[in-house]
């Protein structure tokens, strides 16, 4: 999620030109900032273009961009924060943001954003950067999952691609989704599967989308709420994916092959995929495909992907750092970044068709529509400082339920205990 947290897959992320981890902003004088991020080629190019623009508009300002591998990002940031040598600015996924904001390591942005400016953002996304009501970052972009469909494979199963849902209003119910999966299972050879879900390798919090669709929750303050009728419904339904042979048996939460790879190689007819992977799928898939909404039960829901931009509390240039964050989340800058990267905006004035996506603009409205199913209550849970521990518990317990035969009751009880401990 990103997943709950935004999970960047090693197979999908192209890492480029690592400049190393820079420290604070002392090198270049009073108008110097250091900015550390990871990124795809398209993201790095967009960051570079926007930094050039910021420097041109702010006389004397200098922003040094450090692009680093994601798997090193936060261990290095943690070490630099401890040593007092952190960059002025860095990128952080929403799932990890709560750890830094709850520990007083980030710049409080309250003095820099008035109510009118706050109201320019999607409320759920402003909630994602806030801790105890205080904003410690800006919501730069989001990416959410929808369902990609191999149109030839579903057509061969007797499903007319022109009848596939396109909006939240006509999204399949869980039962309708199950009926389609059964129809596909009956028509596909044994080594092909109706669909694959993207909860592999750190993406376990994406399972929570099913819990939210059932109108359930997993955390209320410091109290675990997952052991509930809604939790049972969501877990029983997702266990049926494996029981009914709808998904590859190796595609559980500890699977080592990502959903997008299984889709592009033709192993699965449908795949739950984040919008940021649309360019990769478009490049790799040698077949026609489209996108449709995720199924819904009591309500629609999806994972919270994407990232915030933050300034460190001890930056030497807090005013300039805040100005940079405001610039990066301005309508023009955000529109450019999202258009080039197939990520989704977090501003209300960029909703709908305001962003002109460069790659597969025909399918991106489905993701834009899907993003509207994220509710502030979902975000509050998904950005809890407890999420790192919750993620680990979800990986272990869902693997035991899906692959190991662990009962629904035991799985929910174990998850409840782990969440309760993490939230204390």
Phi, psi and omega per residue, in radians:
X1 nan -1.902 1.187
X2 2.574 1.639 -2.974
X3 0.125 2.945 -2.877
X4 -0.132 -1.160 3.034
X5 -1.440 2.719 3.042
X6 -1.307 1.926 -3.078
X7 -1.736 2.146 -3.136
X8 -1.679 2.099 -3.071
X9 -1.474 2.401 -3.120
X10 -1.106 -0.565 -3.131
X11 -1.337 -0.280 -3.040
X12 -1.904 -0.315 -3.068
X13 -1.651 2.216 3.050
X14 -1.663 1.954 -3.106
X15 -1.576 2.386 -2.988
X16 -2.298 2.698 2.886
X17 0.513 1.074 -3.089
X18 -1.205 2.149 3.139
X19 -1.641 -0.051 -3.121
X20 1.601 3.044 -3.110
X21 -1.616 1.955 3.095
X22 -1.501 2.696 3.116
X23 -1.576 -2.578 -3.063
X24 -1.208 -3.080 -2.967
X25 -1.635 0.530 -3.068
X26 -1.392 -0.430 -2.958
X27 -1.014 -0.742 -2.948
X28 -1.807 0.215 3.094
X29 1.678 -2.908 -2.996
X30 -1.181 -0.365 -3.099
X31 -1.934 0.497 -3.121
X32 -1.886 2.449 3.082
X33 -2.334 2.560 2.959
X34 -1.944 2.456 -3.044
X35 -2.340 2.045 -3.122
X36 -1.884 2.323 3.131
X37 -2.662 2.903 2.841
X38 -1.831 3.008 3.095
X39 3.035 2.690 2.987
X40 -1.283 3.031 3.102
X41 -1.038 -0.751 -3.129
X42 -1.147 -0.661 3.123
X43 -1.178 -0.785 -3.133
X44 -1.086 -0.737 3.139
X45 -1.095 -0.692 -3.139
X46 -1.221 -0.737 3.059
X47 -1.009 -0.786 -3.112
X48 -1.085 -0.772 3.136
X49 -1.083 -0.751 -3.097
X50 -1.274 -0.603 3.067
X51 -1.112 -0.739 3.090
X52 -1.018 -0.706 -3.140
X53 -1.179 -0.752 3.124
X54 -1.058 -0.786 -3.134
X55 -1.120 -0.632 3.129
X56 -1.177 -0.562 -3.106
X57 -1.537 -0.191 -3.104
X58 -2.219 1.675 -3.033
X59 -0.960 2.169 3.095
X60 1.538 -0.180 -3.131
X61 -1.287 2.504 3.100
X62 -2.426 2.175 3.134
X63 -2.066 2.002 3.126
X64 -1.590 2.068 -3.113
X65 -1.622 2.165 3.058
X66 -1.981 2.009 3.128
X67 -1.831 2.154 -2.985
X68 -2.299 2.831 3.083
X69 -1.128 2.443 -3.118
X70 -1.050 -0.677 -3.051
X71 -1.233 -0.143 3.043
X72 -1.855 -0.174 -2.913
X73 -0.960 -1.031 -2.925
X74 -1.475 -0.447 3.022
X75 -1.126 -0.672 3.099
X76 -1.253 -0.727 3.090
X77 -1.036 -0.753 -3.141
X78 -1.056 -0.773 -3.140
X79 -1.120 -0.701 -3.127
X80 -1.215 -0.647 3.072
X81 -1.101 -0.691 -3.139
X82 -1.170 -0.595 -3.082
X83 -1.575 -0.089 -3.121
X84 1.369 0.358 -3.087
X85 -2.152 0.613 -3.098
X86 -1.338 2.720 3.045
X87 -1.138 2.798 3.102
X88 -1.161 -0.623 -3.046
X89 -2.366 2.543 2.972
X90 -2.673 2.869 3.141
X91 -1.695 2.467 -3.128
X92 -2.584 2.409 3.086
X93 -1.277 2.711 -3.030
X94 -1.074 -0.568 3.140
X95 -1.155 -0.522 3.126
X96 -1.608 -0.267 -3.036
X97 -1.043 -0.679 -3.090
X98 -1.059 -0.516 3.125
X99 -1.107 -0.784 -3.088
X100 -1.315 -0.737 -3.107
X101 -1.191 -0.605 -3.122
X102 -1.285 -0.291 -3.118
X103 -1.778 0.175 3.071
X104 1.186 0.562 -3.068
X105 -1.760 -0.090 -3.041
X106 -2.037 2.738 3.137
X107 -1.252 2.231 3.035
X108 -1.234 2.073 -3.076
X109 -1.647 0.090 -3.120
X110 -0.947 -0.716 -3.117
X111 -1.203 -0.234 -2.998
X112 -1.789 -0.205 -3.117
X113 -2.188 2.041 3.073
X114 -1.451 3.050 -3.052
X115 -1.049 -0.669 -3.131
X116 -1.120 -0.666 3.128
X117 -1.241 -0.668 3.078
X118 -1.078 -0.691 -3.096
X119 -1.209 -0.134 3.082
X120 -1.345 -0.251 -3.098
X121 -1.719 2.665 2.996
X122 -1.012 2.198 -3.052
X123 -0.924 -0.712 -3.128
X124 -1.103 -0.574 -3.114
X125 -1.374 -0.564 3.030
X126 -1.171 -0.613 3.050
X127 -1.046 -0.613 -3.091
X128 -1.139 -0.436 -3.125
X129 -1.791 0.129 -3.074
X130 -1.911 2.520 3.049
X131 -2.278 2.123 -3.073
X132 0.899 0.710 3.050
X133 1.455 -0.012 -3.101
X134 -1.888 2.241 3.104
X135 -1.388 2.206 3.115
X136 -2.029 0.331 3.108
X137 -3.062 -3.124 3.049
X138 -2.120 2.444 3.123
X139 -1.347 1.772 -3.002
X140 -1.335 -0.776 3.123
X141 -2.851 2.929 3.028
X142 -2.361 2.793 2.915
X143 -2.461 2.463 -3.062
X144 -2.241 2.864 3.095
X145 -1.597 2.512 2.893
X146 -2.342 -2.927 -3.073
X147 -1.982 2.135 3.023
X148 -1.597 2.491 -3.025
X149 -2.249 2.201 2.987
X150 -1.348 1.832 -2.969
X151 -1.125 -0.593 -3.139
X152 -1.177 -0.714 -3.111
X153 -1.157 -0.701 3.126
X154 -1.265 -0.588 3.119
X155 -1.156 -0.673 3.096
X156 -1.120 -0.408 3.104
X157 -1.513 0.036 3.109
X158 1.600 0.266 3.133
X159 -1.813 2.109 -3.129
X160 -1.288 2.040 -3.126
X161 -0.996 -0.453 -3.126
X162 -1.242 -0.231 3.135
X163 -1.673 0.011 -3.130
X164 -1.150 2.507 -3.141
X165 -1.152 2.626 -3.128
X166 -2.209 -0.289 -3.095
X167 -2.286 2.944 3.073
X168 -1.083 -0.510 -3.106
X169 -1.170 -0.585 -3.130
X170 -1.972 0.327 3.098
X171 -1.035 2.547 3.098
X172 -1.076 2.487 2.916
X173 -1.307 2.943 3.080
X174 -0.985 -0.732 -3.119
X175 -1.155 -0.712 3.105
X176 -1.126 -0.687 3.091
X177 -1.104 -0.749 3.108
X178 -1.098 -0.679 3.123
X179 -1.107 -0.724 3.106
X180 -1.131 -0.736 3.117
X181 -1.066 -0.710 3.101
X182 -1.127 -0.721 3.124
X183 -1.106 -0.730 3.095
X184 -1.175 -0.744 -3.140
X185 -1.024 -0.668 -3.118
X186 -1.222 -0.426 -3.051
X187 -1.753 -0.307 -3.034
X188 -1.593 2.638 3.009
X189 -1.170 2.901 -3.016
X190 -1.081 -0.482 -3.101
X191 -1.601 0.169 3.045
X192 -2.079 2.712 -3.009
X193 -2.347 2.654 3.139
X194 -1.034 -0.704 -3.116
X195 -2.816 3.024 3.035
X196 -2.462 2.467 -3.116
X197 -1.846 2.597 -2.984
X198 -1.702 1.031 3.121
X199 -1.942 0.331 -3.084
X200 -1.370 2.641 2.906
X201 0.783 1.213 3.107
X202 1.622 -0.157 -3.127
X203 -1.620 0.227 -3.084
X204 -0.963 -0.602 3.119
X205 -1.060 -0.256 3.066
X206 -1.134 -0.353 3.040
X207 -1.034 -0.519 -3.085
X208 -1.071 -0.342 3.061
X209 -1.004 -0.679 3.119
X210 -1.172 -0.680 3.084
X211 -1.082 -0.786 3.121
X212 -1.138 -0.662 3.107
X213 -1.079 -0.586 3.081
X214 -1.377 0.041 -3.125
X215 1.233 0.551 3.096
X216 -1.758 3.039 3.077
X217 -2.389 2.863 3.066
X218 -2.086 -0.220 -3.071
X219 -2.664 2.289 3.054
X220 -2.247 1.701 -3.039
X221 1.207 -1.983 3.078
X222 -1.927 0.252 -3.103
X223 -1.861 2.215 3.080
X224 -1.299 2.355 -3.100
X225 -2.203 0.234 -3.033
X226 -1.334 -0.455 -3.122
X227 -1.426 1.437 -2.982
X228 -2.564 3.040 3.078
X229 -1.069 -0.661 3.129
X230 -1.196 -0.694 3.079
X231 -1.090 -0.726 3.108
X232 -1.098 -0.743 3.139
X233 -1.083 -0.817 -3.113
X234 -1.142 -0.728 -3.102
X235 -1.235 -0.732 3.107
X236 -1.058 -0.729 -3.118
X237 -1.152 -0.780 -3.106
X238 -1.275 -0.497 3.014
X239 -1.114 -0.545 -3.135
X240 -1.139 -0.375 3.092
X241 -1.012 -0.723 -3.118
X242 -1.458 -0.672 -3.134
X243 -1.105 -0.591 -3.095
X244 -1.676 0.096 3.123
X245 1.075 0.624 3.118
X246 -1.460 -0.433 -3.104
X247 -2.179 2.705 3.073
X248 -1.017 2.357 -3.093
X249 -1.098 -0.347 3.133
X250 -1.607 0.172 -3.049
X251 -1.826 0.520 3.101
X252 -1.358 -2.949 -3.015
X253 -1.160 -0.381 3.099
X254 -1.870 0.293 3.057
X255 -1.135 2.682 -3.062
X256 -1.855 0.001 3.098
X257 -2.016 2.260 -3.056
X258 -1.362 2.725 -3.083
X259 -1.048 -0.685 -3.112
X260 -1.136 -0.591 3.102
X261 -1.169 -0.750 3.128
X262 -1.137 -0.545 3.114
X263 -1.301 -0.865 -3.050
X264 -1.189 -0.445 3.097
X265 -1.472 -0.047 3.071
X266 1.513 0.241 3.128
X267 -1.325 -0.560 -3.094
X268 -2.152 2.449 -3.139
X269 -1.303 -0.507 -3.141
X270 -2.374 2.717 3.120
X271 -2.628 2.421 3.003
X272 -1.440 2.051 -2.948
X273 -2.401 2.469 3.066
X274 -1.344 2.626 -3.085
X275 -1.068 -0.518 -3.101
X276 -1.167 -0.271 3.133
X277 -1.616 -0.041 -3.138
X278 -0.962 -0.784 3.115
X279 -1.046 -0.705 3.130
X280 -1.135 -0.782 3.136
X281 -1.105 -0.734 3.139
X282 -1.065 -0.622 -3.124
X283 -1.337 -0.674 -2.983
X284 -1.607 -0.551 -3.050
X285 -1.278 2.203 3.122
X286 -1.748 0.691 3.130
X287 -2.665 2.886 3.112
X288 -1.405 2.435 3.136
X289 -2.546 2.803 3.097
X290 -2.431 3.141 3.129
X291 -2.167 2.513 3.084
X292 -2.365 2.864 -3.135
X293 -1.193 2.753 2.970
X294 -1.143 2.660 3.058
X295 -1.075 2.839 3.130
X296 -2.367 2.673 3.066
X297 -2.066 -1.870 3.063
X298 -1.110 -0.585 -3.123
X299 -2.624 2.961 3.003
X300 -1.527 2.678 3.105
X301 -2.830 2.801 3.061
X302 -2.659 -3.113 -3.128
X303 -1.499 2.734 3.108
X304 -1.682 1.642 3.053
X305 -1.724 -3.133 3.093
X306 1.757 -3.069 -2.966
X307 -2.535 2.673 3.012
X308 -1.805 2.817 2.964
X309 -1.969 2.366 -3.056
X310 -2.323 2.773 2.979
X311 -1.981 2.485 3.129
X312 -1.344 2.582 -3.072
X313 -1.022 -0.614 -3.049
X314 -1.672 0.294 3.084
X315 -0.991 2.486 3.126
X316 -1.276 -0.311 -3.059
X317 -2.238 1.161 -3.065
X318 -1.063 -0.684 -3.117
X319 -1.145 -0.768 3.126
X320 -1.193 -0.662 3.107
X321 -1.079 -0.779 3.108
X322 -1.123 -0.653 3.107
X323 -1.112 -0.681 3.101
X324 -1.130 -0.746 3.125
X325 -1.101 -0.702 3.101
X326 -1.146 -0.697 3.114
X327 -1.094 -0.800 -3.076
X328 -1.153 -0.411 3.123
X329 -1.876 0.290 2.983
X330 -1.211 2.817 -3.080
X331 -1.033 -0.793 -3.084
X332 -1.173 -0.784 -3.112
X333 -1.171 -0.767 -3.137
X334 -1.145 -0.676 3.121
X335 -1.081 -0.775 3.127
X336 -1.095 -0.828 -3.086
X337 -1.083 -0.824 -3.091
X338 -1.196 -0.682 3.137
X339 -1.056 -0.667 -3.077
X340 -1.422 -0.326 -2.998
X341 -2.057 -0.035 -3.086
X342 1.027 0.598 3.004
X343 -1.838 2.949 -2.952
X344 -1.886 2.483 -3.111
X345 -1.312 2.816 3.125
X346 -2.025 0.117 3.130
X347 -1.724 2.504 3.138
X348 -1.160 -0.556 -3.116
X349 -1.371 0.011 3.061
X350 -1.990 0.287 3.091
X351 -1.273 2.933 3.106
X352 1.250 -2.296 -3.069
X353 -1.792 0.422 -3.075
X354 -1.176 -0.570 3.138
X355 -1.587 2.254 3.129
X356 -1.673 1.568 -3.064
X357 -1.146 2.429 -3.066
X358 -1.319 -0.700 -3.056
X359 -1.960 2.276 3.119
X360 0.831 0.970 3.094
X361 -1.087 -0.290 3.134
X362 -1.200 -0.532 -3.101
X363 -1.714 -0.288 -3.033
X364 -1.128 -0.520 3.079
X365 -1.016 -0.497 3.099
X366 -1.122 -0.737 3.118
X367 -1.208 -0.694 3.100
X368 -1.044 -0.788 3.120
X369 -1.125 -0.706 -3.132
X370 -1.111 -0.637 -3.115
X371 -1.055 -0.478 -3.120
X372 -1.214 -0.182 3.128
X373 -1.450 -0.148 3.099
X374 -1.310 2.183 -3.113
X375 -1.856 2.642 3.126
X376 -0.928 -0.595 3.124
X377 -1.159 -0.602 3.056
X378 -1.102 -0.824 -3.068
X379 -1.084 -0.727 -3.116
X380 -1.026 -0.681 3.108
X381 -1.271 -0.762 -3.030
X382 -1.254 -0.302 3.117
X383 -1.857 0.268 3.067
X384 -1.101 2.519 3.039
X385 -1.014 -0.254 -3.129
X386 -1.432 -0.085 -2.944
X387 -1.098 -0.571 3.140
X388 -1.058 -0.787 3.119
X389 -1.226 -0.648 3.104
X390 -1.083 -0.719 3.125
X391 -1.010 -0.816 3.132
X392 -1.069 -0.746 3.133
X393 -1.118 -0.711 3.119
X394 -1.108 -0.749 3.103
X395 -1.001 -0.845 -3.059
X396 -1.206 -0.848 -3.020
X397 -1.305 -0.659 3.094
X398 -1.191 -0.646 3.066
X399 -1.055 -0.747 3.131
X400 -1.131 -0.634 -3.134
X401 -1.311 -0.772 -3.051
X402 -1.315 -0.710 -3.003
X403 -1.930 -0.581 -3.009
X404 -1.626 -0.049 3.103
X405 1.405 0.203 3.127
X406 -1.157 2.441 -3.077
X407 -1.201 2.750 3.080
X408 -1.052 -0.760 -3.116
X409 -1.075 -0.793 -3.128
X410 -1.174 -0.675 -3.125
X411 -1.102 -0.815 -3.128
X412 -1.174 -0.645 3.107
X413 -1.134 -0.759 3.122
X414 -1.150 -0.717 3.105
X415 -1.118 -0.731 3.139
X416 -1.048 -0.777 -3.133
X417 -1.129 -0.719 -3.126
X418 -1.182 -0.716 3.126
X419 -1.153 -0.737 3.118
X420 -1.044 -0.774 3.135
X421 -1.132 -0.738 -3.108
X422 -1.145 -0.545 -3.027
X423 -1.507 -0.111 -3.108
X424 -1.285 nan nan
